[in-house]
Every structure is written in C-alpha cells, then in structure tokens.
Amino acid sequence: MDPIILLFVGVVLFLVVLIGLGLLFFLRRQQPATKQKTEEASPTKNAGKTTSQAVETNNNKAQPQTNSNQATATTNSVSPPIKSALTDQPLDTSSDDKIRILLVDDNLGTRDNVSRLLYFEKDMEVIGQAVNGREGVELAVELKPHIVLMDINMPDMDGITATREMAVQAPYSQVIIMSVQADQHYMKRAMAAGARDFQPKPFTSEELVNCIRRVYKVGIPAYQQFEVMEETKTKKNQQPAAAGDSSTPRMAHTPVVVVYSPKGGVGTSAIAANLAIALHQNHGGVVLLDGDLQFGDISVHLNTRPERTISDLVHDGNLEIDLVQDILIAHNSGVKILLAPPQPQLADMIRPEMMKNIITSLKNDFKMVVVDTHNHLEELTLSILEMADYILLVLTPELPAIKSSKLFLELAEQLEFPIDRIKIVVNRANMPGGINLTKLEKVLNVDKSYRIPYDSKLHFALNNRGLSIYQQDPGAPSARALADLTQELLAAMPVSDDKLEKVP
C-alpha cells in the first residue's frame, strides 16, 4: 500500500481516539450536575431527609430555651479540663491556692510579656495591672495581691515611692522591684522603701518565677496574719452583741498588762521582764506570765531554772486551777513568774479557755499581771489580748516592724479593742538608720509613743545575772525610759492595795 495512504489512515485513527477521549472526559464532568438536578426534581425522595434535618435542628435550638440553666450546668460539667500547652497536664483553676500577682509598669509590652511568662504557672495568677505607682497602690489596697511586680521609672508616682506607700497602706502585699537599672543605688533605695527583692530586666521566665516563689514563702506569716484578722473580724460580726457593755468583763482594780509585738526580734521579752520588775518595785504584788508557750524565754532573761511551768497545771487534759500558786517561781526581785513549758510540744496542752482561767486566777491573787506573748496572732494569743487592760505594742523603728504594727492596729480597731489602752513602745528608738520617730507616729496615727533607747545593758544584764536594768543601773537611759513608762502606767491604772500576793 502506498505510504501516503498509510500515513493518512494513521492520522485519522489518532484523531478518532483523541476525540473519543475528549468526549469521555466531558461526560464524566457532567455526571454530578445531572445527578444533582435529578435529586432536585424528586421532592418525594428527599422529603423525609429534609424533614428529619429540620426536626433535629429545631430540637437543638429549642433545648436551651426550655431550660437554659440546666443546659449551662450540663455544659460545664462535661467540659474538658484546661491543659497547659507545655505539660499537657490539667491546670488547677482554683484561684484560692494561687499566688495572686499585681503588675505595675507603664510599659504595655512589659506587662504583656510578664503576663505571658506567668500564664502557664499553675500556682500563679495575675489579678490586675496598673500603669503607674499611684494606681498600683490603689489596686493593692483593693485587690490585696500576695506579690506586686513593680517598675521603678513611671509617670505620676515612681516605683520607689509607690513601694513606700504600699508598706503603709497595703502591708499584706510583698513588692518585687523590676528595673533595667540594676545598680546598687537603686537596689538599696528599693529595699529601704520596703521591697522584698530586686529583679533586673531583662529576666528569664525561670528567674522571675523563682523570685516570686521565694518572696511569697517569706511573706507567708504576713498572709496568715491577715487571714486571722479576716476570720476574727467575721466571727466578731457574727457574734450577737451582749446587752449593755460588749467589752470583755474584767475584775476591778487588777490590771492585766500584755506586752506584744507582731514582729519577732524587737525585744518584747526583755521589756516585759524589766517592766514587771519595775512595776513590782514601785507598787508590789506583780506576777509575770510567759504567754509564749512554745518558745518562751522569760526563764532565760530572768536567769531562772524552769523547775515548774504552766504545763504542770494540766493533768489528763484538765486544768487544775488550784495548783497555780504551787507552780509559781519567786525571782530575786520579788516578782512571781509563771514560766512557759520546757518543750514546745507541751504548749498544746494549754487551750485558750484554760489560759483565760489562769489569768483570772492570777488576777484574784495579785495586784497586777504582766504577760509576755508570742508574735503570731493565733487563737491563744488573741485570748490573752482579749483579757488585757493595757496592751504595750512593741516595735523598732524599721519598716517591717512598722508595717506589722500598723496591721495589728487595724485588727485591734476591728475587734473593738480600746484603742486608748494600746500604748506604743519604740524599742532601740535611737538605732542608726532608723525611721524618724515623728514620722513613725504619724504612720501609726498615734499622738505619743514611749521611746526606749538602745542599751546593751537592757538585754545582757538580765541574761547574765537575772537583774533588770532598773535594778542594776537606775541612771541608764533605758532604765529612765522604763521608769517613765512605769510611772505613767501606774498613774493610769486603778490599782488597789487590798490584794496581797500569796507567797508559795
């Protein structure tokens, strides 16, 4: 066959195949559209399906309208726990056990960055943000955060000033300064203002979190003290008011002087021991009770061996009140002392109601009762304070002590303690670098304070020889200050001479 004819036939066959393939592709493209049109043209076939979908949709819409509260509760009960993107572990969404944090920084980027760093910490929660120091102080008073992260350089009120204000207005909160200016000058200013720590910028997540946890741990006593205040205030408000006078009944002419400080290490026991001796030498008939049952050290201050202590009054869980006179110990000054238990674990033997009965018994037999106390505001300490005719609030001219004392004065007002019978005693009043005493009195909102200058004899005379500074060196500055305090207390007290001490 001619090659030309063969070529022509081949071309024709190729074109036929190509056209066939194109037609097949076209028919496949048209098939879904045709099927859709066929279904739309058959309403009977789709009627059941459409009705079923409509009923299901209407039921879903009607359910929350029928009982929206039930639907919300059900949704909440079956919702999955929130998980951390880092650990894939359920987060504790309860805010009661979290460290509450307030951010104070005028830089929005810094606030957002810190918030992001703390977001996945299970034990932390940012509860507020402030753009300057003044707003930060207001929020700290309102929200009561555990930790305040404070910048230094801010408009309106800088971080140092705000920290100083918080130490007075929001003593519950612990301040951590954040600043790019990490030199010693700024650190010292921050600490002097009352800051607990200094975190230089920039910082890592680990550095910030560790710092927050460290400061929170240090501040736990302050948080506990505040919680006791709130609980006591609540109980006080819930108690029905007694007819007539709601104050704690006291026996006439038997003053109870309680020496107390919310801050440890300010010399409370030394002042209590010296004051008891001074009062006894001026009027006689004084008994000194060591109310710090766990770690009382009146026996050390008065150089007395604790052969008999308050724990000897309890047998089989019952208080043998008739044995009080038998366990008193006579000091060489003439003061009778009732010592704390020799071991801390024995302190639990004395319950608050027992302590009240013991103080009442001492009031029956002595002209005056002086009580040294523990600094923690636990139930037993509160029971002692309730029995007090006079509370000597001891502090040193330092910010932590002032801060704690202001917190206690607020509590005393809420508990309706007679404010006029709370006397401020500033120990080591002339200590180098101490807060100005006039400013201290202004912060505590008191007209007057009793000032005892630092005197090494005040502490070492008792410890070494069991003699008060009042006995050893009446002309010493601390002895004269104690004499003035003694005379003012005696002048204000309705002390009677009709009660004679019973000598064991």
C-alpha positions as CSV (number, residue, x, y, z in Angstrom):
1,M,0.0,0.0,0.0
2,D,1.1,3.4,-0.7
3,P,2.9,5.0,2.3
4,I,1.0,8.2,1.9
5,I,-2.3,6.3,2.3
6,L,-0.9,4.6,5.4
7,L,0.1,7.9,6.9
8,F,-3.4,9.3,6.2
9,V,-5.1,6.4,7.9
10,G,-2.9,6.7,10.9
11,V,-3.7,10.3,11.3
12,V,-7.4,9.7,11.1
13,L,-7.2,6.9,13.7
14,F,-5.3,9.2,16.0
15,L,-7.9,12.0,15.7
16,V,-10.7,9.5,16.3
17,V,-9.0,8.3,19.6
18,L,-8.3,11.8,20.7
19,I,-11.9,12.9,20.0
20,G,-13.2,9.8,21.9
21,L,-11.1,10.6,24.9
22,G,-12.3,14.2,25.0
23,L,-15.9,13.1,24.8
24,L,-15.4,10.7,27.7
25,F,-13.9,13.4,29.9
26,F,-16.7,15.8,29.0
27,L,-19.4,13.2,30.0
28,R,-17.7,12.5,33.4
29,R,-17.7,16.2,34.2
30,Q,-21.4,16.5,33.5
31,Q,-22.5,13.5,35.6
32,P,-22.5,15.1,39.2
33,A,-24.5,18.1,37.9
34,T,-27.0,15.8,36.2
35,K,-27.4,13.8,39.4
36,Q,-28.0,17.0,41.5
37,K,-30.6,18.1,39.0
38,T,-32.3,14.7,39.2
39,E,-32.4,14.8,43.0
40,E,-33.9,18.3,43.0
41,A,-36.5,17.2,40.5
42,S,-37.6,14.4,43.0
43,P,-39.1,16.2,46.1
44,T,-40.8,13.0,47.3
45,K,-37.5,11.2,47.5
46,N,-35.9,14.0,49.6
47,A,-38.9,14.9,51.7
48,G,-38.1,12.5,54.6
49,K,-34.5,13.6,54.7
50,T,-35.3,17.3,54.8
51,T,-37.9,16.9,57.4
52,S,-35.6,14.9,59.7
53,Q,-32.9,17.5,59.4
54,A,-35.4,20.3,60.2
55,V,-36.7,18.5,63.3
56,E,-33.2,17.8,64.6
57,T,-32.2,21.5,64.0
58,N,-35.4,22.7,65.8
59,N,-34.8,20.4,68.7
60,N,-31.2,21.7,69.1
61,K,-32.5,25.3,69.1
62,A,-35.4,24.6,71.5
63,Q,-33.3,22.8,74.2
64,P,-31.5,25.8,75.7
65,Q,-34.7,27.8,75.5
66,T,-36.6,25.2,77.5
67,N,-34.1,25.2,80.4
68,S,-31.0,27.4,79.9
69,N,-29.7,26.9,83.5
70,Q,-29.8,23.2,83.1
71,A,-28.0,23.4,79.8
72,T,-25.3,25.6,81.2
73,A,-24.7,23.3,84.2
74,T,-24.5,20.3,81.9
75,T,-22.1,22.0,79.6
76,N,-19.8,23.0,82.5
77,S,-19.9,19.5,84.0
78,V,-18.8,17.8,80.8
79,S,-16.3,20.4,79.6
80,P,-12.7,19.0,79.5
81,P,-10.1,20.4,82.0
82,I,-7.9,23.2,80.8
83,K,-4.5,21.9,79.9
84,S,-1.1,23.5,79.7
85,A,0.4,23.8,76.2
86,L,3.7,22.9,77.7
87,T,3.0,20.0,80.0
88,D,-0.4,18.8,78.7
89,Q,-1.4,18.4,82.4
90,P,-4.7,19.8,83.8
91,L,-4.3,23.2,85.4
92,D,-5.6,24.0,88.9
93,T,-8.2,26.6,88.0
94,S,-9.0,27.4,91.7
95,S,-7.6,30.8,92.5
96,D,-7.8,30.3,96.3
97,D,-4.5,28.4,96.4
98,K,-2.7,30.5,93.8
99,I,-0.1,33.3,94.3
100,R,-2.0,36.5,93.4
101,I,0.1,38.9,91.4
102,L,-0.3,42.6,90.6
103,L,1.7,44.1,87.7
104,V,2.7,47.8,88.0
105,D,4.5,49.1,84.9
106,D,3.8,51.9,82.4
107,N,5.1,49.8,79.5
108,L,2.3,47.7,77.9
109,G,4.8,45.4,76.2
110,T,6.4,44.6,79.6
111,R,3.1,43.9,81.2
112,D,2.0,41.6,78.3
113,N,5.4,39.8,78.4
114,V,5.3,39.2,82.1
115,S,1.7,38.0,81.8
116,R,2.7,35.5,79.1
117,L,5.6,34.3,81.2
118,L,3.3,33.6,84.2
119,Y,0.3,32.3,82.2
120,F,1.3,28.6,82.4
121,E,2.4,28.6,86.0
122,K,-0.2,26.5,87.9
123,D,0.3,28.2,91.2
124,M,0.3,31.8,90.0
125,E,-2.4,34.2,88.7
126,V,-2.1,37.8,87.5
127,I,-5.1,39.5,89.1
128,G,-4.5,43.1,88.0
129,Q,-2.4,45.6,86.1
130,A,-1.6,49.3,86.8
131,V,0.1,51.8,84.6
132,N,1.7,54.0,87.3
133,G,2.6,53.9,91.0
134,R,-0.5,55.7,92.3
135,E,-2.8,53.3,90.5
136,G,-0.7,50.4,91.8
137,V,-1.2,51.5,95.4
138,E,-4.9,51.8,94.9
139,L,-5.2,48.4,93.3
140,A,-3.0,46.8,96.0
141,V,-5.3,48.1,98.7
142,E,-8.4,46.9,96.8
143,L,-7.2,43.5,95.5
144,K,-4.8,42.5,98.2
145,P,-2.3,40.7,96.0
146,H,0.4,38.4,97.5
147,I,3.1,39.8,95.2
148,V,3.4,43.2,93.4
149,L,5.8,43.3,90.5
150,M,6.8,47.0,90.4
151,D,8.7,49.0,87.8
152,I,10.8,52.0,89.1
153,N,10.5,54.7,86.4
154,M,6.9,55.5,85.9
155,P,4.8,58.7,85.5
156,D,2.7,60.3,88.2
157,M,4.3,58.2,91.0
158,D,7.6,56.2,90.7
159,G,8.0,52.7,91.9
160,I,10.2,53.6,94.9
161,T,7.5,56.0,96.2
162,A,4.7,53.5,95.5
163,T,6.6,50.8,97.4
164,R,6.9,53.0,100.4
165,E,3.2,53.8,100.2
166,M,2.3,50.1,99.9
167,A,4.3,49.3,103.1
168,V,1.9,51.5,105.0
169,Q,-1.4,51.2,103.0
170,A,-1.1,47.6,101.8
171,P,1.2,45.8,104.2
172,Y,-0.2,42.5,103.2
173,S,1.5,42.7,99.7
174,Q,5.1,41.9,99.1
175,V,6.9,44.1,96.5
176,I,9.4,42.9,93.9
177,I,11.1,45.7,92.0
178,M,11.7,45.2,88.3
179,S,14.1,47.6,86.5
180,V,16.7,47.8,83.8
181,Q,18.7,50.0,86.3
182,A,20.3,47.2,88.3
183,D,23.0,49.2,90.1
184,Q,23.5,49.1,93.8
185,H,22.0,52.6,94.3
186,Y,18.6,51.6,93.1
187,M,18.7,48.3,94.9
188,K,19.4,50.0,98.2
189,R,16.6,52.5,97.7
190,A,14.2,49.8,96.8
191,M,15.0,47.7,99.9
192,A,14.9,50.8,102.1
193,A,11.4,51.6,100.8
194,G,10.2,48.1,101.8
195,A,10.8,46.0,98.7
196,R,11.4,42.3,99.3
197,D,13.5,41.6,96.2
198,F,15.0,43.2,93.1
199,Q,14.7,41.6,89.7
200,P,16.8,43.3,86.9
201,K,15.4,43.4,83.4
202,P,15.6,41.5,81.1
203,F,14.9,38.3,83.0
204,T,14.0,34.8,82.0
205,S,10.8,33.0,83.0
206,E,12.7,30.8,85.4
207,E,14.4,33.7,87.1
208,L,11.1,35.6,87.6
209,V,9.1,32.5,88.8
210,N,11.8,31.5,91.3
211,C,11.9,35.1,92.6
212,I,8.2,35.2,93.1
213,R,8.0,31.9,94.9
214,R,10.9,32.9,97.2
215,V,9.3,36.2,98.2
216,Y,5.9,34.5,98.6
217,K,7.4,32.0,101.0
218,V,9.0,34.8,103.1
219,G,5.7,36.6,103.2
220,I,3.6,33.6,104.4
221,P,3.5,34.9,108.1
222,A,2.0,38.2,106.9
223,Y,-0.6,36.4,104.8
224,Q,-1.5,34.2,107.7
225,Q,-1.8,37.2,110.0
226,F,-4.1,38.9,107.6
227,E,-6.2,35.8,107.3
228,V,-6.5,35.6,111.1
229,M,-7.6,39.2,111.0
230,E,-10.3,38.5,108.5
231,E,-11.5,35.3,110.3
232,T,-11.6,37.1,113.6
233,K,-13.4,40.0,112.2
234,T,-16.0,37.7,110.7
235,K,-16.5,35.8,113.9
236,K,-16.8,39.1,115.8
237,N,-19.5,40.3,113.4
238,Q,-21.4,37.1,113.7
239,Q,-21.4,37.0,117.5
240,P,-24.6,38.6,119.0
241,A,-24.0,41.8,120.9
242,A,-24.3,41.4,124.6
243,A,-26.8,43.6,126.4
244,G,-25.2,46.7,127.7
245,D,-21.4,46.6,127.6
246,S,-20.0,44.3,124.9
247,S,-16.4,44.6,126.2
248,T,-14.7,41.7,127.9
249,P,-15.6,41.7,131.6
250,R,-12.6,42.5,133.8
251,M,-12.1,42.3,137.5
252,A,-11.9,45.7,139.1
253,H,-8.5,47.1,140.3
254,T,-6.5,44.2,138.8
255,P,-4.8,45.5,135.6
256,V,-3.5,43.0,133.1
257,V,-0.6,44.4,131.0
258,V,0.1,42.4,127.9
259,V,3.4,43.1,126.1
260,Y,3.0,42.2,122.4
261,S,4.6,42.6,119.0
262,P,3.5,41.2,115.7
263,K,7.2,41.2,114.7
264,G,9.7,38.9,116.3
265,G,13.1,40.1,117.5
266,V,12.2,43.5,118.7
267,G,12.9,42.9,122.4
268,T,9.4,42.1,123.7
269,S,10.5,39.6,126.4
270,A,13.3,41.9,127.7
271,I,10.8,44.8,128.0
272,A,8.2,42.5,129.7
273,A,10.7,41.2,132.3
274,N,12.2,44.7,133.0
275,L,8.7,46.3,133.2
276,A,7.4,43.6,135.6
277,I,10.3,44.2,138.0
278,A,10.0,48.0,137.7
279,L,6.2,47.8,138.5
280,H,6.8,45.4,141.4
281,Q,9.4,47.7,143.0
282,N,7.1,50.7,142.7
283,H,3.9,49.0,143.8
284,G,4.5,45.3,144.7
285,G,2.2,42.4,144.0
286,V,3.3,41.7,140.4
287,V,3.2,38.4,138.7
288,L,4.8,37.8,135.3
289,L,3.3,35.2,132.9
290,D,5.2,33.8,129.9
291,G,2.5,33.5,127.3
292,D,4.8,32.4,124.5
293,L,4.1,28.8,125.3
294,Q,6.2,27.2,122.5
295,F,9.4,29.3,122.7
296,G,9.1,31.5,125.7
297,D,12.4,32.7,127.1
298,I,11.4,34.6,130.2
299,S,13.3,31.9,132.2
300,V,16.5,32.8,130.2
301,H,16.0,36.5,130.7
302,L,15.5,36.2,134.4
303,N,18.2,33.5,134.8
304,T,15.7,31.2,136.4
305,R,15.6,27.4,136.1
306,P,12.2,26.2,134.9
307,E,11.6,23.6,137.6
308,R,7.8,24.2,137.5
309,T,5.9,25.5,134.5
310,I,2.4,26.2,133.3
311,S,2.1,22.7,131.8
312,D,2.2,21.3,135.3
313,L,-1.3,22.7,135.7
314,V,-2.8,20.2,133.2
315,H,-3.5,16.6,134.2
316,D,-5.3,14.2,131.9
317,G,-6.4,17.1,129.7
318,N,-8.0,19.0,132.7
319,L,-6.8,22.3,134.2
320,E,-6.0,22.1,137.9
321,I,-6.5,25.7,138.6
322,D,-6.0,25.3,142.4
323,L,-2.3,24.4,141.7
324,V,-1.4,27.9,140.2
325,Q,0.2,29.2,143.4
326,D,2.2,26.0,143.8
327,I,4.0,26.3,140.5
328,L,4.8,30.0,140.7
329,I,8.5,30.7,141.0
330,A,9.9,33.6,143.0
331,H,12.5,35.8,141.3
332,N,15.1,37.6,143.4
333,S,13.4,40.9,142.6
334,G,10.2,39.7,144.3
335,V,8.3,39.2,141.2
336,K,6.5,35.9,140.9
337,I,6.8,34.2,137.5
338,L,4.7,31.6,135.7
339,L,7.0,30.0,133.1
340,A,6.3,28.5,129.7
341,P,6.6,24.7,129.2
342,P,10.1,23.4,128.8
343,Q,9.4,21.8,125.4
344,P,7.4,23.3,122.5
345,Q,5.2,20.2,122.1
346,L,3.8,20.7,125.6
347,A,2.3,24.0,124.5
348,D,-0.8,22.4,123.0
349,M,-1.8,21.2,126.5
350,I,-2.9,24.8,127.3
351,R,-6.1,25.7,125.4
352,P,-7.3,29.3,125.0
353,E,-10.1,28.9,127.6
354,M,-7.5,27.5,130.0
355,M,-5.3,30.5,129.6
356,K,-8.2,32.8,130.4
357,N,-8.9,30.9,133.6
358,I,-5.2,31.0,134.6
359,I,-5.1,34.8,134.1
360,T,-8.3,35.2,136.0
361,S,-6.8,33.2,138.9
362,L,-3.7,35.4,138.9
363,K,-5.9,38.5,139.0
364,N,-7.5,37.2,142.2
365,D,-4.2,36.9,144.0
366,F,-2.0,39.7,142.7
367,K,-2.3,43.4,142.2
368,M,-1.0,43.4,138.7
369,V,-0.5,40.8,135.9
370,V,2.2,41.3,133.2
371,V,2.1,38.9,130.2
372,D,4.7,38.3,127.6
373,T,3.3,36.9,124.3
374,H,4.1,35.1,121.1
375,N,4.2,37.3,118.0
376,H,1.9,35.1,115.8
377,L,-1.8,36.0,116.1
378,E,-3.1,32.6,116.9
379,E,-6.2,31.9,118.9
380,L,-4.3,31.6,122.2
381,T,-2.6,34.9,121.7
382,L,-5.9,36.6,120.8
383,S,-7.4,35.2,124.0
384,I,-4.6,36.8,126.0
385,L,-5.1,40.1,124.2
386,E,-8.9,40.0,125.0
387,M,-8.0,39.8,128.7
388,A,-5.7,42.8,128.6
389,D,-6.5,46.1,130.2
390,Y,-3.4,47.6,128.6
391,I,-1.5,46.4,125.5
392,L,2.1,47.6,125.1
393,L,2.7,47.3,121.3
394,V,6.5,47.0,121.0
395,L,8.3,47.8,117.7
396,T,11.6,49.0,116.5
397,P,12.0,52.0,114.0
398,E,12.3,49.7,111.0
399,L,9.8,49.3,108.1
400,P,8.9,45.6,108.6
401,A,8.1,46.3,112.3
402,I,6.1,49.4,111.5
403,K,4.3,47.6,108.8
404,S,3.3,44.8,111.1
405,S,2.3,47.1,113.9
406,K,0.0,49.1,111.6
407,L,-1.6,45.9,110.5
408,F,-2.2,44.9,114.2
409,L,-3.7,48.4,115.0
410,E,-6.2,47.9,112.2
411,L,-7.1,44.5,113.6
412,A,-7.5,45.9,117.1
413,E,-9.9,48.5,115.8
414,Q,-11.9,45.9,114.0
415,L,-12.0,43.8,117.2
416,E,-13.1,46.8,119.1
417,F,-10.1,46.8,121.5
418,P,-10.0,50.0,123.5
419,I,-7.6,52.0,121.3
420,D,-6.8,54.4,124.2
421,R,-5.3,51.4,126.1
422,I,-2.9,50.4,123.4
423,K,0.5,52.0,124.2
424,I,3.2,52.2,121.5
425,V,6.6,51.3,122.8
426,V,9.5,52.0,120.4
427,N,12.5,49.9,121.5
428,R,16.0,50.9,120.3
429,A,14.5,54.2,119.4
430,N,17.9,55.8,118.6
431,M,19.2,52.9,116.4
432,P,21.3,54.1,113.5
433,G,19.4,54.4,110.2
434,G,16.1,54.0,112.0
435,I,12.8,55.7,110.8
436,N,12.2,59.1,112.1
437,L,10.1,58.7,115.2
438,T,7.8,61.6,114.4
439,K,7.1,60.1,111.0
440,L,6.6,56.7,112.7
441,E,3.9,58.1,115.0
442,K,2.2,59.7,112.0
443,V,2.1,56.5,110.1
444,L,0.7,54.6,113.1
445,N,-1.7,57.5,113.7
446,V,-0.8,57.9,117.4
447,D,-0.2,61.1,119.3
448,K,2.5,59.7,121.5
449,S,5.0,56.8,121.8
450,Y,7.2,55.6,124.7
451,R,10.8,55.5,123.5
452,I,13.4,53.2,124.9
453,P,16.9,53.9,123.6
454,Y,19.2,51.1,122.7
455,D,21.2,50.0,125.7
456,S,23.2,46.8,125.7
457,K,22.7,46.5,129.5
458,L,19.0,46.2,129.0
459,H,19.5,42.8,127.3
460,F,22.7,41.5,128.8
461,A,22.0,42.4,132.4
462,L,19.0,40.1,132.5
463,N,20.6,37.2,130.6
464,N,23.8,37.2,132.6
465,R,22.7,38.0,136.1
466,G,18.9,37.9,136.1
467,L,18.9,41.6,137.2
468,S,16.8,44.2,135.4
469,I,18.4,47.4,134.2
470,Y,16.1,49.1,136.6
471,Q,17.9,47.2,139.5
472,Q,21.5,47.3,138.1
473,D,21.8,50.9,136.8
474,P,18.8,53.2,137.5
475,G,20.6,56.1,135.8
476,A,21.0,54.3,132.5
477,P,19.0,55.9,129.6
478,S,16.9,52.7,129.1
479,A,16.3,52.5,132.9
480,R,15.0,56.1,132.9
481,A,12.7,55.4,129.9
482,L,11.3,52.3,131.6
483,A,10.8,54.3,134.9
484,D,8.8,56.9,132.9
485,L,6.7,54.2,131.3
486,T,6.1,52.5,134.7
487,Q,5.0,55.8,136.3
488,E,2.6,56.6,133.5
489,L,1.1,53.1,133.6
490,L,0.7,53.3,137.4
491,A,-0.9,56.7,137.2
492,A,-3.5,55.4,134.7
493,M,-4.2,52.1,136.4
494,P,-6.9,51.7,139.1
495,V,-4.6,49.6,141.2
496,S,-5.9,48.8,144.7
497,D,-3.9,47.9,147.8
498,D,-6.5,45.5,149.1
499,K,-5.0,42.5,147.4
500,L,-1.8,40.9,148.8
501,E,0.2,38.4,146.8
502,K,0.2,34.9,148.1
503,V,3.8,33.7,148.6
504,P,4.2,30.0,147.8
